[in-house]
Amino acid sequence: MTSSGFVRRLGLIDAVAIGLGSMIGAGVFAVFAPAVAVAGSGILVGLVLAAVVAFCNATSSAQLAAVHPVAGGTYAYGNAELGAWWGYLAGWCFVVGKIASCAAMALTFAAYAAPGFERPVAIAAVVALTTVNLFGVTRTALATKIIVTVVLAVLAFVGAAAIAQPAAPGGLLGDGILVGGWYGILQSAGLLFFAFAGYARIATMGEEVTRPSVTIPRAIVIALAGAVGIYILLALAVLTTLGTGAAGSAAPLADVVATAGWDWGEPIVRVGAACASLGALLALVAGIGRTSLAMARGGDLPRFFARIHPRSHVPHRAEIAVAVVVIAIVLVADLRDAIGFSSFGVLLYYFVANVAAHRQGAAARRYPRAMQVVGALGCVILAATLPWPSVIGGVVVVTAGIAVRGIRLVIERRSV
C-alpha cells in the first residue's frame, strides 16, 4: 500500500486495458470525416504523427505524476514546477478544450442518432445530461466497461463490413499527400489527436500499478500502439469503402456499413455511436465541472463557481455554466470546428506538461529531455496547423483568459 492509501494491484495488462478504454471511444466515430477532407489517405501518416506527440505527452505526464501524485493534472504540475501563470494556462486550456469536446460529442450523438436535426438534438442532449449530472449521477466504472465493449464490437462490425465490400472507385489510398500536402497531413494529425484523448490516464496511475517505473512506460507504448492499429484499420475501411465520399459524411462509420450493402447493420452502428457519445458527454460535463471547481477554489476562476450543491454534492453552478457555453458552441460551430477547437486547447495543455517535465531535475527524470522537446514542439506545430477558425478562436479565448487573470491580479494588488 502506498502512503496515500492506494494498493498496488494493477499489472501491465490492467494498465493497458484502462489506457485503451480511455482512448477508444466516441471520438473515433467523429474524427475521420474532417481528417479525410484535409489529407485524404495522408491521414495514415497523420495518425502516426498524432500518436508520437501523444506518447511524448503521456511520458511527460507520467514523469510529473511520479513527483506530484495529486489531483489536477497539469494544472497542478504547472503550478508546482513553473509557477502560477503556467498552471493557470494549463487549467484554462484544459477547460476550454474539454468544453469544445462536449460540443463535439453532442454533435456526434446527433449526427448518428438524428441526422438532419443535429443542432436541436445536440442541445437537447446537453440539457438532459447536465440535468442528470446535477442529480449526482455520473458515468460509473461498470458503465464505462459496457460502453468500451459496445464500441469495440461496433468497430469490429464496421471492419467486417469494409472487408466484405470491394474498394470504392474513388478510394483514396493512392493520393495521400496530393489532397492537402504536408500541411493537410499535419492538420489531420491535429484533428486525429482528438481521438487519442484519455491516453494520459495511464500516466496518473503511479500509485496503483505494480512496478510503476517499468509498467507505466510499457503500458503507454502498448496501449498507444493498440489504439493506432485499430485507428489505421478503421481509416483503411473508411478510405477504401467510401473514397472521397468520406469527407462529406456526417456519420462515416455508419456509411461504411450501408455502402457495403449491410443496410440492416447501419442502425447498430448508429446506436453504438450514440451510446458512446452520450457516455463521453456525461463524463466530460462532470469532469469539467470539477476542474472548474478546483480552479475557482484556487482563485483562478470566479469564486461563484466554487459552490457545491448541499444535496447532490456536485458543483452545480460550474456545470450549468459549462452547459451554457457548450450550447453556444453547438449553435455556431460545426463538428470539425468543435474538434479543432478542442484539440487546440488540449494540445496547449500538454505543451505546458512537456515544459514542466523538461524543467525537472535529474532526481525526478525518467525520460530523456529530448522527448519533452519533441512533445512540446509537436503540440505547438499541430495546434498551429489546425483549421484556421479553430486556431483563431482558440487564440482569442486563451488570450482573453490570460487577460482576465492579469486584470484580476492587478485589482487585487491595488486593493491591498
N, C-alpha and C positions, 0 to 999 in steps of 0.2 A: 504493500500500500504506500502511496506517495504521501508527502507531507500535507497535501491539500485534501486527502481523503479518497482519491481515486484508486481503484485497484487495477494493476496492470494485467489485464486478462485477454486483450485483443492481440492476436497474432497477425502474420503477414496476410493471410487470406481474408481475415476480418477487415483489416485496413483497406485492402484492395476493393473489397465489396462495398465498403462505405464510400470510398472515393468514386467508384463507378456509379453508385446510386446517386451521388451528389451531382455528377456531371450529366449523365444521360437522362434527360427529362424532356420537359415541354419545349425547350429551346430548339431541339432538333427538328421539330415539326414546322418551325417558323423560318429558320435561317437560310435554307438552301435557295429559295427563290431570289431574294435580293443578292445573294452571293453569286449565283449563276449570271444574274443580269449584268454584273460588273466585270466578271472574269471568265465566263464560260467554263471550260474544263480546267482552267487555271485555278479553280477552287481546290483542286487536289494539292497543288503547291501551297495555296493559302492555308489549307488545313494543317500542313506540316509546320508552316511558319507560326501559326497561332499556337500550336502545341509546344513549340520550342519556347516561345515567350511565356506560356502558361507554366512550363516546367521551371524556368528560371524564377518566376514569381512565387511558385509554390515552395521552392527550396529556400528562398529568402524568408518567406513566412515561417517555414519550419525552424530556421536558424533563430529568428526573432522570438518565436513562441517558446523555444527551449529556455531562453533567458527571462522572458516576461510571460509566465503562464497565467495570464489574466484575461478577463473578457474585454472585448472592444476591438480586437484585431489590430489593424494598422493605425487606427485612431489612438490606441494606447501605445503601440510601438513607436509611432512618430513623436508623440509627446515625450516618451522616455529617452529616446536616442537623439532626437533632432531639435526638440523644443515645441512649445505650444502651437506656434503657427503651422508647423508641418503636420502636427497631429490634427489640427483643425482642418487643414486642406484635405487630409485623407478622409476624415469623417464626413466632411461636406460633400466630397466627390462620391463617397460611398452612398450617401443618402440620395443624392441627385441621380446617380447611375441606377440604383435599385428602384427608385420611383419610376424611372423610364422602363425598367424591366417589368414592373407591374403593368404599365400600359401595353407593352409588347405581349405579355401573357394574356391580358384581357382581349386584345385584338386577335391573337392567335386562337383563343377559345371561340370567339365569334366567327372567325373565318371558317373554322371547321364545323361549328355547331349550327350557324345560321348565315350561310353565305348570302350576300346581298343586303344584310341588315347589320353589318359589322359594328358600326359605331353605337347605335342604341343598345344592342345586345351586350357589347363590351361594357358600357356604362352600367347596365343592369347587373352584370357580374361583379363589378367593383363595389356597387352599393350592397349587394347581397352578401358578399364575403366579408366586407368591412363590418356589416351588422353581425355576422356570425362571430367575427373576432372580438367585437365589443362585448359579447356574452362570455368571453373567456375560452372559446373553442379554437384550438389551433390544430395543425396537422400533426398527428401522433406518429410515433415510430412505426406502429403497425400499418397505418395508412400509407406511410412513405414506402414501406416494403411492398405493399399491394400495388401502389402506383408504378414503382420501378418494374415490378414483374409484368404488369399490363403493358407498359411502354416497350419493354424488351420483346414481348410476344407480338405486339403490333409491328415493331420494326422487322422482326423475323418474317412476318407475314408479307410486309412490303417487299422485302428482299426476294422471297419466293415468287411473288407476282412478277417482279422485274426479270427474274431468270426465265420465267415461262414465256416472256414476251420478246420477240426479236427486236433488235436495236431499231430505234426510230430513224427515218430518213434524215431528219435534222439533228441527229446526235452530234454532240459537241466534243467528242474525245480527241479529235484531231486539230482543234483550233485554239488550244489552251491560251497562248499568250496573245493571239490575234484579236481577241474580243476587247480587252481593255489594257493590254500591255502590262508591264510590271506595276504600274500604278493601280490598275484594276485588280491584280493579284494581291497587292498589299491591302487594298480596300476590302477585298473579300476576306483576307486574314483578320482584319479588324472586326468585320461583321461576324465571322465564324467564331471569334473569341467569345462571343455571347453564348455559344453552345457549350463552352467549357466551364461556365460559371459553376462554382461549387468545388472545384479541384482543390482549393486550399483547405477544405475541411480536414483532409488528412494531416496537414501541417500543424493543426491545433490539437492533435491527439497525443502529444508527447507524454502526458501523464496517464494514459490509458492503455498504451501498447507495450508489449514486451520488447526489450532491447530497442528503444526508440531510435538511437543513433544509427542503427542498421535497418530496422524495419521501415521507418518513415521514408527514407530516400528510395528504398526498393519499391515500396507501395506506390509512391508518387509516379515512378517510372512505369510500373506495370499498369496502373490504372489509366494513366495518360495514354500509354500505348494501346490499351484495350479500347479506350474511347475513340482514339484516332482511327484504329482499324474499323470499328463499327461505322464511324462517320464517312470514311473513304468508301466503304461498301455501299452505304446509302447514297453518297454522291454519285457513284457509278450507276446506281439504279435510276436515280433521277435523270442523269445526263443521257444514258442510253435509251431510256423509255420515253421521256418527254422531249428530249432535244432542246431546241430553242424555246419551246413552249413553257419550259420550267420557269423562265424569267418572268412570265406574266401570270403565274399561277398563285392564287391566294392560299391554296392548300395542296402543295406539290406532292406530298406523300399519298394523299387520297387520290390524286390524279394519276399517280403511277399505277395504282391498283385498278382504277377504272380503265386506263389506257390498255392495260394488259388483258382486258376482257373479263376481269373478275368484278363485275358490277355489284354482285351480291356482297362482296367484301368491303366495298367503299364505306358503308355505314360503320363497319367495325373500326376502320382507321379513324374515322371522324369522331366516334365515341371515345376511342383511346386517346386521341389528341386533346379532346375537350376535357377529359378527366385529368390528364397530366397538366394541362394549362390551369385548371381550377385549383389543383393541388399546389402548384407552384405559386399561384397568386395568393392563396391563403397563407402560405408560409412567408412569402415576401412582405405582405402587409404587416404581419406580426413582427417580423424581424426588423423592418424599417422603423416601426413604431417604437421598438425597444432601443434601437440605436439612437433615435431622436430623443428618447427619454434620457439616455446616458449623456448625450451632448447638452441637453437642457440643464441637467443637474450640474454639469461641469461649466456652465455659463457660456457655452458655445452656440446655444440656441436660446430663444426666449424662455424664461422660467415658466411661462404659461403652459408649455408642453411637458413640464415635469410632473404634472398631476397624474396620480393613479386612481382609477375608479375604486371606491371602497367595497363594492360588491363583487365585481368581476375581476378585480385586480389586474387590469390592463391599462396601458397609457392611452386612455380614450381620446384625449384631446389631440395627441400626436397622430393617432391612427385616423381620426376624422380629417385632420389636415392633410395627411398623406393621400387619402381617398379623393379629396377635392382637387389636389394637384394632378393626380393620375387621371381623373375625369377630364381636366383641362387639356392634358396631353392627348388623350384619346380623341377629343373634339378637333384638334388642329393638326395632328401628325398621322402619317400612315405607318404601316408596320416597319418598313425599312428605316424611317426616321427614328422611330422609337428604339429599335435595336441599335442603331448607330449612336444615338444619344446615351443609351445605357453603356455601350462599350466604351465610349469616351470617358464617362465618369469612372468606370471600374478600372480602366487602363491607367488613369492618373492616380487612382487609389494605390494600385500596385507599383507605380513609379515611386511613390513615397516609401513603400515597403522595401524596394530594392535599394534606395538611397540609405534608408535606415540600416539595412543589413550590411551595406558596404562600409558604414561608419563603425560597426562593431570591431572590437579589438581581437587580438589573437586568441584570448581565452575563450571567447564566445564563438569563434569561427568554426563552421562545419563545412563550408563550401568555398571554393576559390572566389576571390573578388571579381574575377573576370565574368563569372556567371551573373553577378549583380549588375555589372556594366552592360552586359548583353540584354538582361531583363529590362533595365531602365531605358536603354536606347530603343529596344523593341517596343516598349509601351508608348514612348513618345512618337515613334515613326507610325505605328498602327493607329494611334489616336489622330495624328495629323492627316492621315490619308483616308479617313472615314468620309462618307458623303458630306459635302460642304454644309448642308443645313444642320447636320448633327454637330459638326465642328464649331460653326458659328454660334449655335445655340448653347453648346457646352461651354465655350469660352465666355459668353455673356453671363451665364448663370454662375459659373465658378468665380468669375471676376466680381460679380455682384455680391456673392457670399463673402469674399475676402474684404470687399469694401465695407460691407455692413459690420463685420467684426472689427475692422480698423476704426470705424466711426464710434462703435460702442466703447472700445478701449479708450479712445480719446475723451469721450464724455465722462467715463468713469474716473479717469485721472484728474480731470478738471473739477470733478465734484468732490474729490478727496480734500 
